[in-house]
């Protein structure tokens, strides 16, 4: 049976405005999603083998598996697109793409930031629609509610309170978003975009 693992090399350090204590606290939640995926994967297999695949209990476990699995994968994208000291350069393919769609790099950044400020818990995700080449920003709730089938995540920002409470308290989401955008690993975002636009599968464990 497949075993999900914690990808330690994705953990960022030395960020500006997002402390190592905050990252460590948040990392513990990611580890919890990985652990729950393994537990639920095993439970579902055992229930199927016991002939319980059509039961309400199985349906409940299956539904929960989707939540935990999406939480695990989104955190891998999130931690993987954080790195201190990088800059969104105007000449990259990604920057030209968002400029074509939104009018300017500044306008796209403002829209992404505002997406993250949506009231409620969830994620701000900049996606590529590989069928059209269009880039757009979406607010995704509860990990699995609002993900667009077939879209490729290019930039993933966690805006659950657990992503910023250690540093910025409950009302500190705007300051956290500012800090997040100062620590985006734009090289990874560019790689995600370049591979997706050419029909290649990006390895989300890359850091």
N, C-alpha and C positions, 0 to 999 in steps of 0.2 A: 504494500500500500504506500502511496506517495506520502512523503512527510514534508510539511512546510517548515522553512527555517527562517531564523532572524538573520538578516543580511547586515552584519556589523559594519561593513565598509561603507554603508550609506550614512552613518551617523556624522553630521557636520559638527565642527567645533570652531571656536574663535570668531563667531559671527558678530556683527555690529548691531547692537540693540536687541539681540536675542541671546540671552546668556546660556552658558553651558549647563547651568542648573535647570533652566527652562527646557533645554533639549533633552537632558537626562530624564526629567519628569515625563515629558511627552513620549520619549522612547519606551518607557515602561508600558504605556498604553499600546504602542505598536507591538511590543512583545506579547501583550495579552491577546491581541487579534490573531497573531500567529498561533498561539497556544490554543485558542478557541477553534480555529480552523482545523487543527489536528484532532481535537476532541470530537468536534461535530462530524468530521469526515469519517472517523472511526464509528461513531454512533450510527450514522446513516447506513454505513456498510453492514453493520451488525443487524440493524433493523430489517434491511432488505433480505439478508440471509435467513432471518427468522420469520419471513413472510409478513412483515408489518409495514411494507411499503405503501399500503393504501390507507393507513390509519391517520387520525388527526394528529397524533403525537409525531409521526413521521413528517407530516406537512409542516408542523411547527418547527421541527429541527431543520427542515429544508429551507424554510423561510429565514430562520436565524443564520443559517450557513451563508446565505447571500449577503446579509448585513456584515457579518464578520469578515467574509472574503473580500468584499469591496473595501472595508476598513483597512484590511491588511495591504491590499494593492495600492490604494490611494496614498497611504503613508509611505510606501516605497517610492512612489513618484515624488511625493512631497519632500522627504528627506534627501532624495537624489537630486532635486533641483535647488538645493541650498549650498552656497559656498561664499565665503568672504572674498571681497576684492575683485569681483568681476563687473563688467560694464556692458550695457546693451549698446552695441555699436551700430551706427547707421547703415553700414554697408553689408550687413549680413542678410542672408536670404529671408530669415524670419522677420527682421526689421522692415525689409522692403515689402513683405507680405502684409504685415499689420498696417503699414502706411497706406498701401493700396486699398485696404478694407476700411480703415478708420479715418484716413486723411493725414495722420501724422503719428509718429511714435508717442508723442505726448498724449494725443487723444486716446490712443489705445490703452496706455498706462492708466489714464484717468478712468476709463470705462472698466478696466479690470479691477482697479481699486474700489470703484463704486459697486461692482458686482460683489466684492468681498464684504462690503458694508450692508448688504441686504439683511434685513432683520430676520433673525432665526439662526439656527445652528446648521453648519454644513461646510461646503467647500466652494471656492471660486476656481473654476477651471477654464483655461484657454484651450479650446479644441481646434483641431483641423478636421474638416469634413473631407476625407480622401476622395469622395465621389465628385466633389465640385472644386476642391482646392480652397474653399472659403475658410477663413479663420473667424471664430466667434467665441464670446465669453458666456459662460453659464454658471448659475448658482445651483449646486447640487445639495440636497438635504439628506441627512442620515446615511451617507455613504452611497447607498444604492438607489436612492429615489431621485431621478432626474438625469442619470447618466444617459448619454445619447448612443444608441447601438451603432457600432461601426466607427464612431468618431475616435480620434487619436488624441490623448491628453498631451499637450505641449508644456503647459505650466500649471502646476497644481498648488493651491494655497489652502491650507487648513484654517478655517475660521471658527471652529468650535472653541469654546472658552479655554479648554485645556491646552491650546496651542500658545496662549499668551498670559494666562493667569499669574504665573510665577513672576513675570517681569512687569506686566502692565495692568493687573487687576481686572475686575469684571467689566469695567467700562473702557478698557484700554484698547479695544480693537482697532480704532483708527491709527494709533501710534504703532501698534504691532504691524499693521499693513505697511506703513511707511518703512519700518525696519525690515520687514520681509523683502520688500522691493529693493532694498539696498544690498540684499544678500542672495539674490537670485544667481544661480549658476547658468549664465546666459549661453555658455558653450554647450551645456547639456540641452538647453531649450533649442538651440540651433541644430544640434545633432538630431533631436527628436523630429524637428520639422523637416530637415533635409532627408532623413530616412523615410519618413511617412510620405512625403510628396513624390518620392521615387518608388513607392510601393514596397518598401522594406519594413520588416518588423523590428521596432526598437526594443532592446532588452532593458526592461525597467529596473533591473538590478545594477545597471551601469551607474557609476558615480564619478 
